[in-house]
Amino acid sequence: MANKLWEKNFVVNREIERFTVGRDREMDLYLAKYDVLGSMAHITMLESIGLLKCDELPPLLAELKRIYAIAERGEFCIEDGVEDVHSQVELMLTRRLGDMGKKIHSGRSRNDQVLVDLKLFTRHELKEIADAVKLLFDELIRKSDHYKNTLMPGYTHLQIAMPSSFGLWFGAYAESLADDMLFLQAAYRMTNRNPLGSAAGYGSSFPLNRELTTRLLGFDSMDYNVVYAQMGRGKMERNVAFALASVAGTLAKLAFDACLFNSQNFSFVKLPKECTTGSSIMPHKKNPDVFELIRAKSNKIQSLPQQVMLIMNNLPCGYFRDLQIIKEVFLPAFGELKDCLQMTAYIINKMEVNEHILDNEMYDPIFSVEEVNRLAADGMPFRDAYKQVGLEIEAGTFHADKHIRHTHEGSIGNLCNDRIQALMEQTLAGFHFERVEQAESKLLKD
Ligand code: ARG
């Protein structure tokens, strides 16, 4: 079957074809909608510079919209014998519109086509990740506010150290996400640039109007230098992977804390039984598998930058087929991270907190610093106060005064959650997702 865009006068060896196509028929499904959007912008531009006749544009656009709807319904598939999404879309066009369909490839290459597909897909997914991060952030802030007066022990070296609170614990992870959001935004801004027009990586002798496709697709600007645009393949994925890894790092740490605190030896938090899993042999078990899976999946996502780098790091500039393999690790990562974010928000919402942890006198020593500070504030030199309290603890005569007063910013008594929320809002306002939404719906409507 001559379904290859590049097939001329010989037939490709079947084994070679199987190997080179690899998992593209599956991976490119992630890109189908975006491939269509890219083509809509490209042909609108081709018509504007006279490479398509004005009566050819409307039927081509209508057909592309139809394909977009198929992809949106999840019904787009890449047929056997068709190499990739780019070939499939072109095949669908030519089946319906004949030779007109073949004209859409003027002034581009699959190299910039896959680049633009990846950019459009990634910016869409980054928005979804940012939304999911924000939902988890809100849940953590709610819990932090709710439990701002509920004390728990703080640890260093996993040894009881100082009083902490659930207000601090939940709020810490919220603030961590506010920082992760900055990474996501940097990744988003680098992603939201138009590579279309770089063609095979060296531009085209057609007078392409790259400003027009940039505007139509709602990109902030373009990757100007055509060689750089092609060099961005792999670099964009790596940078985005770092942002995803940053979020995943927050989730993995939170998940480990939760597993630890949920253990009977801690009993700081509890999951309602319908959110736990049982054992096939031990009838009493209520395991926190949810957090364990969040931890493992998040750790896997933290390996994504390394995986991307190992695939592409030692390539010189210009396109190579190696880049195709990045799709296999990169494209599924968004769904996995989104799932972890949503599940974390869900389970944090359900989490019950032990409000009486510090009633147990084994935790009394964590108030030692409070006592030292009290004596020091009353005029005793800090070293002498430290020694006196230390000796009392040794002698078993230390009396813990559990009434604590922490007032500085970010401490138990002054969480500054409103300021953390302001930081998050400030970052979110810098994405300008609405510009992209407007451009994409205009392209699909016009
Ligand atoms: N499947 C290819 C990829 O993901 C599409 C580009 C093919 N380009 C080429 N020169 N063989 O990279």
Residues whose N, C-alpha, C, O or C-beta is under 5 A from the ligand:
A	BS01	LIG	D24 D84 R110 N111 V114 L323 Q324
